[in-house]
Amino acid sequence: MEKRTKHNPWNLKTPPGTSEYQMWMDEKDGIEIIVCKVGSTILHYDARAIKDLHKMLKEHGDWMEMGSKDEKPATKEGTVEHWARSADNPIGGWYGLKKNFRGRFGMYMPPLMEELGLCKIEHNARNNRMRAI
C-alpha cells in the first residue's frame, strides 16, 4: 500500500459524492494512524482498520451497509459503523481515536478502501453498502 502524507494525501469524496476530504498516514503516540481532514475538522483512525475491515468484509462475503454515525448516537447492528466501535472487532472497540470525533468511520473509511482497490462501494444518495474484492 502506498503511504500518503499530509503533503501528498488521498483526495477522496464521500460515497454520495457530495463532500470532498483528504486522508493520509501519520504516527501518533507510537501508533500508525490515518488522518482524515474534512473541511477544518481533523479525525484520526487506527491504521489497522484498513487490514481489519478488509478481512471482516471478506469473511462477511456479501454487501454490508456502511451506516455512518457521529460518535454519540447508537449504531445499527450489522453495519460497518457498528463494527468499527464494537467490542467484538479485532481491537476490541473504537477505530476512531479522537474523543468526540470517533464516529463517521462508515462515511470516510470506505472511499479510502475503494481507492486502495480493496472494496467496491455504492455511490447512492444514502444507505450505501460496501463489499470486499
Backbone as CSV, one residue per row, in Angstrom:
resi,resn,N_x,N_y,N_z,CA_x,CA_y,CA_z,C_x,C_y,C_z
1,MET,0.843,-1.179,0.000,0.000,0.000,0.000,0.888,1.242,0.000
2,GLU,0.584,2.145,-0.885,1.296,3.410,-0.937,0.891,4.246,0.273
3,LYS,1.879,4.734,1.011,1.585,5.551,2.184,1.597,7.020,1.796
4,ARG,0.472,7.640,1.903,0.350,9.054,1.580,0.640,9.881,2.828
5,THR,1.108,11.101,2.605,1.438,12.009,3.698,0.549,13.247,3.624
6,LYS,0.697,14.101,4.615,-0.055,15.360,4.649,0.210,16.188,3.387
7,HIS,1.417,16.080,2.852,1.786,16.859,1.670,1.422,16.164,0.351
8,ASN,0.984,14.906,0.436,0.571,14.138,-0.739,-0.584,13.224,-0.330
9,PRO,-1.717,13.810,0.101,-2.811,12.984,0.634,-3.650,12.325,-0.460
10,TRP,-4.471,11.369,-0.032,-5.515,10.862,-0.905,-6.608,11.932,-0.919
11,ASN,-7.059,12.336,-2.077,-8.180,13.268,-2.216,-9.402,12.423,-2.551
12,LEU,-10.346,12.403,-1.633,-11.486,11.497,-1.724,-12.801,12.261,-1.683
13,LYS,-13.873,11.543,-2.021,-15.228,12.080,-1.906,-16.054,11.098,-1.088
14,THR,-17.001,11.618,-0.319,-17.911,10.758,0.426,-18.675,9.882,-0.566
15,PRO,-19.208,8.745,-0.119,-19.892,7.832,-1.049,-20.952,8.494,-1.935
16,PRO,-21.781,9.420,-1.413,-22.733,10.070,-2.318,-22.078,11.064,-3.280
17,GLY,-20.802,11.382,-3.070,-20.092,12.317,-3.922,-20.355,13.768,-3.581
18,THR,-20.939,14.031,-2.415,-21.351,15.386,-2.050,-20.277,16.197,-1.326
19,SER,-19.290,15.542,-0.717,-18.257,16.271,0.026,-16.887,15.699,-0.286
20,GLU,-15.914,16.588,-0.376,-14.529,16.177,-0.583,-13.790,16.205,0.745
21,TYR,-12.806,15.334,0.883,-11.971,15.297,2.080,-10.646,14.665,1.728
22,GLN,-9.708,14.731,2.660,-8.376,14.170,2.441,-8.037,13.193,3.552
23,MET,-7.221,12.194,3.213,-6.703,11.242,4.195,-5.228,11.023,3.921
24,TRP,-4.478,10.754,4.999,-3.061,10.428,4.881,-2.631,9.645,6.111
25,MET,-1.475,9.026,5.998,-0.920,8.231,7.089,-0.012,9.111,7.946
26,ASP,0.014,8.829,9.238,0.880,9.551,10.168,1.122,8.627,11.361
27,GLU,1.809,9.140,12.353,2.046,8.380,13.579,1.749,9.286,14.759
28,LYS,1.083,8.720,15.762,0.765,9.472,16.976,0.900,8.533,18.164
29,ASP,1.675,8.951,19.148,1.893,8.145,20.353,2.362,6.733,20.013
30,GLY,3.198,6.622,18.978,3.754,5.332,18.593,2.806,4.435,17.816
31,ILE,1.643,4.941,17.447,0.643,4.160,16.716,0.507,4.739,15.316
32,GLU,0.503,3.871,14.303,0.258,4.335,12.942,-1.221,4.691,12.820
33,ILE,-1.496,5.894,12.334,-2.873,6.363,12.231,-3.179,6.833,10.813
34,ILE,-4.471,6.940,10.546,-4.971,7.559,9.327,-5.579,8.882,9.768
35,VAL,-5.102,9.960,9.187,-5.652,11.279,9.469,-6.685,11.572,8.384
36,CYS,-7.836,12.056,8.814,-8.920,12.396,7.895,-9.242,13.869,8.114
37,LYS,-9.095,14.678,7.067,-9.370,16.118,7.162,-10.598,16.431,6.321
38,VAL,-11.657,16.853,7.026,-12.918,17.206,6.385,-13.158,18.678,6.689
39,GLY,-12.946,19.544,5.721,-13.008,20.983,5.998,-11.925,21.328,7.006
40,SER,-12.315,21.900,8.135,-11.341,22.208,9.189,-11.320,21.138,10.281
41,THR,-12.165,20.127,10.159,-12.240,19.057,11.157,-11.199,17.986,10.860
42,ILE,-10.506,17.552,11.901,-9.495,16.500,11.784,-9.948,15.301,12.606
43,LEU,-9.994,14.143,11.962,-10.331,12.882,12.618,-9.112,11.971,12.552
44,HIS,-8.986,11.069,13.506,-7.903,10.081,13.499,-8.512,8.693,13.622
45,TYR,-8.014,7.774,12.796,-8.429,6.371,12.860,-7.186,5.503,12.979
46,ASP,-7.295,4.439,13.737,-6.202,3.477,13.852,-5.966,2.862,12.475
47,ALA,-4.733,2.873,11.999,-4.418,2.378,10.654,-4.688,0.890,10.490
48,ARG,-4.765,0.149,11.594,-5.102,-1.282,11.489,-6.479,-1.483,10.888
49,ALA,-7.281,-0.423,10.863,-8.639,-0.513,10.324,-8.650,-0.990,8.881
50,ILE,-7.665,-0.604,8.101,-7.640,-0.994,6.683,-7.599,-2.513,6.555
51,LYS,-6.644,-3.131,7.181,-6.476,-4.591,7.114,-7.649,-5.308,7.797
52,ASP,-8.042,-4.814,8.963,-9.112,-5.472,9.724,-10.457,-5.380,9.020
53,LEU,-10.784,-4.221,8.456,-12.053,-4.061,7.755,-12.084,-4.935,6.501
54,HIS,-10.987,-4.977,5.780,-10.937,-5.817,4.583,-11.155,-7.282,4.946
55,LYS,-10.497,-7.743,5.987,-10.658,-9.136,6.428,-12.106,-9.415,6.847
56,MET,-12.702,-8.521,7.616,-14.078,-8.712,8.068,-15.024,-8.764,6.870
57,LEU,-14.833,-7.862,5.892,-15.695,-7.859,4.718,-15.524,-9.134,3.889
58,LYS,-14.294,-9.620,3.778,-14.041,-10.887,3.068,-14.808,-12.024,3.738
59,GLU,-14.726,-12.078,5.070,-15.423,-13.131,5.820,-16.935,-12.972,5.704
60,HIS,-17.421,-11.745,5.694,-18.857,-11.466,5.542,-19.339,-11.961,4.181
61,GLY,-18.541,-11.748,3.142,-18.800,-12.325,1.832,-19.890,-11.694,0.999
62,ASP,-20.507,-10.619,1.456,-21.595,-10.007,0.713,-21.569,-8.504,0.967
63,TRP,-22.496,-7.798,0.362,-22.615,-6.366,0.607,-22.959,-6.110,2.071
64,MET,-22.402,-5.041,2.626,-22.688,-4.647,4.008,-22.988,-3.150,4.022
65,GLU,-24.058,-2.783,4.718,-24.420,-1.375,4.836,-23.327,-0.626,5.611
66,MET,-22.997,0.585,5.160,-21.948,1.374,5.822,-22.439,1.980,7.131
67,GLY,-23.586,2.640,7.120,-24.204,3.116,8.359,-23.449,4.184,9.130
68,SER,-23.040,5.244,8.504,-22.267,6.300,9.169,-23.048,7.038,10.252
69,LYS,-22.409,7.236,11.418,-22.995,7.983,12.543,-21.895,8.740,13.264
70,ASP,-22.273,9.856,13.895,-21.357,10.544,14.795,-21.083,9.636,15.989
71,GLU,-20.191,10.057,16.866,-19.778,9.211,17.985,-20.902,8.867,18.962
72,LYS,-21.727,9.814,19.320,-22.691,9.582,20.402,-23.930,8.753,20.048
73,PRO,-24.541,8.922,18.864,-25.740,8.133,18.557,-25.450,6.626,18.444
74,ALA,-26.457,5.862,18.800,-26.346,4.402,18.668,-26.260,4.038,17.187
75,THR,-25.593,2.930,16.907,-25.430,2.468,15.534,-26.314,1.263,15.275
76,LYS,-26.584,1.026,14.021,-27.386,-0.121,13.617,-26.483,-1.351,13.528
77,GLU,-26.882,-2.408,14.215,-26.110,-3.656,14.160,-26.014,-4.145,12.729
78,GLY,-24.882,-4.749,12.402,-24.691,-5.287,11.065,-24.153,-4.279,10.065
79,THR,-23.814,-3.067,10.537,-23.238,-2.052,9.650,-21.730,-1.939,9.898
80,VAL,-21.033,-1.369,8.948,-19.602,-1.116,9.088,-19.355,-0.187,10.277
81,GLU,-20.185,0.843,10.428,-20.032,1.785,11.553,-20.153,1.067,12.894
82,HIS,-21.113,0.168,13.005,-21.296,-0.588,14.255,-20.059,-1.444,14.532
83,TRP,-19.571,-2.135,13.522,-18.381,-2.979,13.671,-17.181,-2.154,14.127
84,ALA,-17.026,-0.930,13.604,-15.852,-0.091,13.878,-15.775,0.424,15.311
85,ARG,-16.821,0.176,16.097,-16.809,0.599,17.503,-17.204,-0.529,18.444
86,SER,-17.333,-1.722,17.903,-17.788,-2.877,18.667,-16.664,-3.530,19.475
87,ALA,-17.004,-4.002,20.642,-16.047,-4.751,21.468,-15.663,-6.063,20.788
88,ASP,-16.425,-6.474,19.762,-16.158,-7.734,19.061,-15.216,-7.583,17.869
89,ASN,-14.765,-6.359,17.554,-13.831,-6.209,16.436,-12.406,-6.560,16.907
90,PRO,-11.452,-6.683,15.999,-10.101,-7.129,16.371,-9.373,-6.278,17.419
91,ILE,-9.693,-4.986,17.532,-9.016,-4.183,18.553,-9.886,-3.996,19.797
92,GLY,-11.083,-4.585,19.791,-11.945,-4.554,20.968,-12.589,-3.210,21.251
93,GLY,-12.878,-2.438,20.206,-13.532,-1.141,20.400,-13.303,-0.188,19.257
94,TRP,-13.204,1.066,19.574,-13.164,2.152,18.601,-11.914,2.158,17.729
95,TYR,-12.105,2.239,16.409,-11.003,2.530,15.487,-10.792,4.047,15.433
96,GLY,-11.815,4.825,15.732,-11.683,6.273,15.848,-10.910,6.596,17.113
97,LEU,-9.973,7.539,17.034,-9.063,7.771,18.151,-9.227,9.114,18.855
98,LYS,-9.932,10.061,18.279,-10.087,11.384,18.887,-11.430,11.471,19.599
99,LYS,-11.396,11.618,20.926,-12.617,11.713,21.715,-13.547,12.771,21.118
100,ASN,-14.812,12.436,21.049,-15.883,13.243,20.458,-15.837,13.300,18.924
101,PHE,-14.814,12.694,18.315,-14.696,12.635,16.854,-14.357,11.206,16.416
102,ARG,-14.869,10.211,17.137,-14.512,8.818,16.838,-15.466,8.166,15.837
103,GLY,-16.556,8.812,15.517,-17.536,8.248,14.598,-17.229,8.554,13.145
104,ARG,-18.239,8.362,12.300,-18.186,8.600,10.861,-17.220,7.689,10.104
105,PHE,-16.812,6.606,10.755,-15.959,5.608,10.120,-16.625,5.093,8.843
106,GLY,-17.934,4.828,8.908,-18.687,4.296,7.776,-18.864,5.283,6.630
107,MET,-18.523,6.551,6.856,-18.582,7.557,5.791,-17.219,7.735,5.136
108,TYR,-16.173,7.807,5.961,-14.863,8.197,5.442,-13.920,7.044,5.110
109,MET,-14.038,5.916,5.770,-13.118,4.811,5.500,-13.437,4.058,4.200
110,PRO,-14.713,3.814,3.850,-14.982,3.067,2.609,-14.391,3.680,1.338
111,PRO,-14.459,5.001,1.108,-13.824,5.531,-0.105,-12.307,5.319,-0.138
112,LEU,-11.656,5.347,1.023,-10.221,5.048,1.064,-9.990,3.592,0.675
113,MET,-10.801,2.707,1.206,-10.684,1.282,0.878,-10.897,1.062,-0.619
114,GLU,-11.852,1.785,-1.201,-12.093,1.678,-2.637,-10.892,2.200,-3.420
115,GLU,-10.337,3.323,-3.001,-9.159,3.909,-3.652,-7.976,2.939,-3.620
116,LEU,-7.868,2.173,-2.537,-6.783,1.206,-2.387,-7.049,-0.105,-3.130
117,GLY,-8.223,-0.215,-3.752,-8.562,-1.411,-4.522,-8.982,-2.591,-3.671
118,LEU,-9.451,-2.324,-2.457,-9.810,-3.396,-1.528,-11.306,-3.683,-1.472
119,CYS,-12.116,-2.796,-2.027,-13.562,-2.996,-1.955,-14.253,-2.255,-3.084
120,LYS,-15.522,-2.562,-3.215,-16.426,-1.808,-4.071,-17.421,-1.145,-3.136
121,ILE,-17.795,0.088,-3.459,-18.828,0.750,-2.668,-19.899,1.301,-3.597
122,GLU,-21.098,1.448,-3.044,-22.185,2.078,-3.778,-22.050,3.588,-3.622
123,HIS,-22.567,4.318,-4.584,-22.482,5.780,-4.552,-23.878,6.395,-4.692
124,ASN,-24.794,5.916,-3.873,-26.164,6.430,-3.860,-26.247,7.647,-2.940
125,ALA,-27.377,8.326,-2.938,-27.573,9.494,-2.075,-27.547,9.109,-0.596
126,ARG,-27.973,7.885,-0.281,-27.956,7.411,1.115,-28.023,5.895,1.154
127,ASN,-27.808,5.333,2.352,-27.867,3.881,2.589,-26.921,3.090,1.693
128,ASN,-25.702,3.564,1.552,-24.715,2.878,0.722,-24.162,1.639,1.405
129,ARG,-23.720,0.725,0.555,-23.130,-0.532,1.033,-21.755,-0.706,0.421
130,MET,-20.994,-1.640,1.019,-19.673,-1.961,0.504,-19.450,-3.462,0.579
131,ARG,-18.500,-3.949,-0.231,-18.101,-5.359,-0.156,-16.646,-5.470,-0.562
132,ALA,-15.981,-6.464,-0.031,-14.562,-6.684,-0.318,-14.388,-7.226,-1.728
133,ILE,-13.227,-6.918,-2.320,-12.840,-7.538,-3.588,-11.457,-8.153,-3.404
